[in-house]
Amino acid sequence: MPRTLKCAAVLMGLFVLSTAHAIFIGGFPGLTELIDTADAIVILRTERCLSGYRTTPPYYKEYECTIYQSLKGDIPKFSLDNLRVKLKLFDPETAFKTPFAHGADHLMFLSKKITEEGEVEYYSLCMKGAYVPLSPLGNEKMPEGDTLEEKVRNVIKGAIKYENQQHEKKQAFLEKMLGGKYVGMKRYKKQAAREAKVLLPLSPRNDLKELSEQKEINFDEYDAKQLVQMVAYFHRHHKHSKAVQAGEAALKRISSHDEQDAMIRYYMAKSYEALQDGFRAKSKYHQILTMHSEYCRNIEIAYRLAELNSSIILNRTEPDTEKAVKWHRYVIEHYEHPNIVYYEVLKSHMGLGILLWDQSDYDAAVKHFEAIYKVDPAFAAPSPYKHFENDRDYSDHIEWLQDRMKGIKKKSREKLVNICIRLDTEESVKQLEKLKEKFNDDVEIINMADAKISELKQR
């Protein structure tokens, strides 16, 4: 079928009327045909609206956009020479309101048109599926896939995952408004309580203490429950080689589907770290995330993987920035909630911001530093794996967390100021002045920025 006939057939799907105009909205034609129909497919961020509600064609608005990725067509992606482009966008899902908020990321299917003056303009296709809201994280990297359709499918899969997470967060907040608790975390708390029940009897165990002092232990003589306790006990008492040996014996007796399998691998990984064996530590951590996606300690485990891939901390460990970024994002995407704040999430925002800064991706790095800056320590929550025997222990831990969060918030202010410093002095001063304008009610940031400007001008 000719391309023009395809478009005509699609546009017969649905239309919306206004008092003055009619705009036809096509039904979803299928992903393959949607890709084929589009002249350009891009991942973008809307920066600001440049036009009123109704322009030509009706219901379109002109936006200034940053192009993260150009999957199809000749619209160039973000670069120093091409900071932003102007596009005419329209959301066929909600025709009477615009979803294109400042700073929002989208997957857009666009059509190319030539004006009477001979200028090229791009419009979002007026059919279902031509606009997909995306997560604000990770769009700086080209999506995986060997073909265009594979790339588009992977982007949409990521959008589905993000949308589900946002729905869960919204549900959690609404439950809190009604006096309820976040149901999604209940499974972690129950699991942490069961784990604590296994480990609680360890402290006064003289038999384990005596066992830990033996040079050789025949682990085949012990059952699974005893071995699980040995792994944790030996790790906690710095008998790390014995902890690893007990762990290997325990894994042979326990099903990989048993939640204690995750606990064993966790203490083995911690002991491998203590033994300076970064390769095996990362391997065990990764096994847990792959085999036990609902384990209560996964927030800590993902953060440790990010840290172990960030620099040479242990023997047999090489920096892998791509993996470090991946695991920091895992922490943020899986554990960032509107009504509770985990310290690991803030640390991952900081770590990811620094990694992106090292790659000169300043805008993306600033997003993560600002995420820390906006946090209210009053919403501090213990990590999912924490278990408390009484209210006093809980209160002390919350107080400790809030102090740590105040410290990392202070550090985020320093990062927001320091990231403004570029190779060019004039550009650095310009960025610092913009920062002062943005945070005009924060005396600490203004004072730090003024000090930097004074220092730069004296060079």
N, C-alpha and C positions, 0 to 999 in steps of 0.2 A: 504494500500500500504506500503511495507517495506520502512524504512527510507532511504536506499541507492537509491531506485528507485525514491523516492520523490525528493531527491537532484539532481539526474540525470535529472529528468523532468524539474525542475526549471532552471538548468544551460543551457538548450537548448534555453532559451529566447533570449539572445543577446550576441555578442562577439565583442571584439576590437582587431585588429591586429597591431603588430609592425613588423619591418623588421626582427627581430630575433625570436620573440615569439608570441604566441596567448594566450590571457587570456579571458576566457569565463565569461560573466556577465549575471547572471540570471535575468529574469523579476521579477517584484514584485509578490510573490505568494499568497498574502493575509496575513493580520497581524497574524492570528491564526497559519498558517503554518510557517510563518517566526519565530515566537516564538518557535514553536515545533522543527524547524530545528536547531536553535542555541543551541550550547552546553553551552554558557554563554551569559548573557545579563547584561551589566554594564552601569552605568553613570560615566563618567570619565573626567579628565582634562589632555590634552596632555602637557607635560612639556618640552621635547626636543626631537629632531630627533637624532637617533643613527646610521643611515646608509645612504648610497648613494641613488640615484634615483631608480636604479634597483637592487633588491635583489631577492632571490628565495622564493616564486614564483614571476614572473615578475610583476613590478609596485607596489609591496609591499615595505613599509619602516618600519623599527623598531623604535618604539617610547617608551620613558619612560613616564609612565602615573601614575597619582594619581587616585585611585578608590574611588569615593564618595559613590556609592551604588552598591551592587552586587544583582541584581534582580533574577538571575538564574545562577547556576553553582557554582564552588568551588573556584573562584577567590576572595580572601578576600578583604573587603573594607579597606579604609584608617585607619591605627592605628599607634601607636608609634613604634610597632614592624614590621609593614609592610608599610613603607612610600610610596614606588612606585613599580610598576611592569613594565615589558617590554612586549609590544604587537606589532604584525605586522599588520599594518592598511593599508587599501586601500579604496578609495572612488569610488564606482561604478557609481556615477552620473557624475563625471568629471575625467575620467580615466587618463588624461594626465597632471593633476596638483593635488597637495595635498592641502586639506583645513585645515589640522591639525596644525594650528598656535600655537605658545607657549601660554599657558594659556587658550586655548579655551575648552569649555565644550561640551560633545557629549553623545548621547545615542548610544551604539554600540552593534551589534549582532555578536557574535564571534563563531568560530569553534575551536575545540580542536584537536591538532595533536601531535603525538609522533614521535620524531626524531629517526634516526638510533642509536643514542647514548642513547636512552631511556629517553630523556628529554621531558617535556611537553611544548608545545608552543601554543599560541593562535593567530589566524588570524581573521580579520574581514571577515564575509561572503561576498562572491563575487556575490551579487545580489542586485537589486534595493530595497531601503528601509532599508538596513543594517546599515546605518549611518544617524543619525539625529542631526543637530546642535542645541544646547540648549542655553538658557539664562545663563549668568554667575552668576546669583543670585538664591539662594534657593535650590541648588542641594545637600546641606549638610543634607537635611532632606529626609527621605524615602518617595517616592510619595504615595499618598492616594490610597486605593483600597483593596478589600478583596482577590482578585485573582491576579495572575501574569499579566494576560491580562488587567485587570482593571488598574493596576499600570502603565503598558506600555502605555495604551491609555491616561491616565492622563498626563504622561510625554509629549506625542506627542501633546496633546491639549495645554499644556504650551508652547511648541516649536512654534506652529502655532501663538499663541498670541504674542510671542516675535518677530517672523519674521514679523508680520504685523506692530508692533511698529517700528522695524528697518526700514522697507520700508517707513513708514510715516516720520521718521526722515530724511532719505536720500532725500525724495521728498522735505521736507522743506528746506534742505540745498541747493539743486539744484535750488529751486525757489528763494532763497535768492541771489544766484549767478547771476540770471537773473534780479535781482532788485525787485522781488516780495516779498510778506509777507507770513508768514506761515498760510495757509488757515485753518489748523486745529484749530487755536486759535480764529478765527473770531467769531465763535458762542459764545465763552465765553465773548468776548469783547462786543458783541451786548447785551448779557444777562445782563452783568454788567451795561451797559448804561441804560437798561430798569429798572433795580433795583434802580439805582441812581435817575432815574426820579421819581420813586415812593417815595423815601426817601428825595429828595431834599427839598420839601416844609415844612419839619418838623421843622426846626430851629426856624422860627419866629411864630410858631403856639401857640398863647396865649391860645386858647381853650384847646389844649392838655396839656399845662402846668397847667392850672386850674384843668383839669380832673385828672391829676396825683396826685394832692394834696388832692383829695377827699378820704375819708376813704373807702367808698363803691361805686362801679360802677356797674350799670346794663348793662352788655355787650350785652344783647339781644336787646337793643334799637338801636344798631349801625349796619351798613351794612358791607359787607366784606372789601371794600376798606378802610373804617375808622378803622376797626379792625387791618388790616395789618399795617397801619401807627402807630397805638397805640403800637403794639408789639415792633416795632423798636424804637419808641420814648421813651417808658418806659424803655427799656433795656439801651439805650444810656444815660438816665438820672438816672440810678441806681434804678429804681423802679421795681426790678426784679420779685417780687411776682405778681405785676399787669401785667407785660409783659407776664408771664406764663399764667395768667388767660385770658388775651386778646388773646393769641395764641390759647388756647383751644377753645375759642368761634369762632375764625377765621377759624380754621380747619373744624368746622362743616358746614361752609358756602362755602368752596372752594373745588373744585374737587382735588383729590390726584394727578391728572395728570397736574394740573396747576403749572407752574414754581414758582408761589408765595407760593405754599405749601412748597417748599423747603426753601424759605426765612423765612417763619414763623417758621418752625422747627429749622432753624439755630439760630435765635434770642432766641427762647425758650431754646435751648441747652446752649447758651452762658449765659443766665440768670440762668439756673440750676447750671452752674459752679460757678457763682457768689454767688449762694445760698448754695454752698458747697454740692450739691447733685450730686455726681459723677455718680451714677447709672442711673439717669434719663438723665443726660447730654449725657452719652455714648449711651443710647437708642435712643435719638433723632438724634444724629449724624449718628448712624448706619442706621436709617430709611431713612435718606437723601441719603446715598450712595446706599442703596438698591432700593429706589423708583425713584431716580433722578440721574442717572449715568452721566448725562451731565451738572450737575449744576456747575456754574462757581466757587463756593467756595469749591469744593470737595478736592482740594489740601490742603487747610487749615483744612478741616474737618477730612481727613484721618490722617494728622499730629497730630491733637488734640487727636484722638482716640489712636494713638501710644503713645503719652505722658501720657494719662490717664491710659493706661494699663502698663506703665513702672514702676510706683511707687505709693505709697499712697499719693496722692496729695489732694484729697477731701474726705469727708465723704462718706461711702458706696462705696468705690472704693478699690479693691484689685489688687495687681500686677498680670498681666498675660503676661508673657514674650512671649509666643507663639503668642498671639494677637498683642502685641506691634511690634514684628518682622513682622508680616503680614501686618500691616498698614504702617510701614516705607517702606516696599517693594512696597506697593501700590503706595505711593507717588513717589518713584524712577522710577518704571516701567511705570507709566502713565504720568509723567511730566518731565522726563529727555530728553533733546533734544540737538542736536549737535551745534545749533547756538544761543540758548538762555539759560540762567541760572536762575532758580528760587531759592530764598533763602530757601524755604521750602525743596527743594530737598537736598541742602547741609546739612540742619539740620537733615534730615532723614538719610543721609549717616553717619553723626556723631552719631546719636542715635543708629542706627543699628550696627555700628562698636563697640560701647561701650557694647551693649547687647551681641554681639558675643564674644567679649573679655571676658566678665564675664563668658561665657560658655567655656572659654579656646580654642575657635576656632580662633586661632591667624591669620592664613592665610586669612580666610574670612574677619575678622575684618580689616586687613591691606588693603584689596581691597577697602573698603569704605573710609578709611582715605586717601588713595592715590587718590581716585576719587575727594575728596575735594581739595587735594594738586594741582591737575592738572588743576583746574578751573581757567579761566581768568575772573576776575571781570569786564573786559570791556564788557563782554557779559551779564551782569546783565539785567534782565527783570522784570518789575512789575508782581506780581501775577495776574493770569487771572481775578480775581474779582475786581481788582483795576480800578477805573475810575477817570480821571482827567479833570477838567474844562478848564485848560489852560496849555501851554507849560512850564510855570515857575514851576507849581506844579509838573509836570512830571519830569523836570530836577532835582528839589530838591529831589524827591523821589529816582531817580536813583543814585544820589550822596550818599544818605543815605544807599541804598542797597550795593553800592560798598564798603563803609566803613565796613559794617557788613560782607561782604564776605571776605575782607582782614583779618578781625579779626578771622573768623572761619578757614581760611587758615593757619593762625599762630597757631591756636589751633591744627590743623591737624598735623603740624610738631611735636608738643609736644607729641601727641598721638603716632606717628610713632616711636619716641624715647622711650617713656615710655613702649610701648608694648613689647619692646625687653627685658625688665627686667623679668627674670624668677626666680624660687626658687634657681636654681643652678647658682652660680656666674660665673663659667667658660662658661656656656651656654649663660648667659646674655652678657658677653663680646664678645662672638662669634657673637651673633645676632647684636650687636651694630656695630661691624666691618663690617658685611655684609651691614648694613644700610648705613654706610659711603661710602662704595664702590658703592652702588646703586645710592646714591645722592651725588656723588663726586664734583658736581658743586654748591651745596647749602651750603654756609658757615655757615648759621644758624643751619642747621641740624648737620653738622660736629662738630660745637662747642658744641652743646648740648650733642651729643653722647660722645665726648671726656670728657666732664665734668662728665657724668654718669660713664664712664669707670674708671676715676680717683677716683671717689667716691667708686666704687665697690672694687677697688684694695686696698683701705685703710681700708676696713672692717677687 
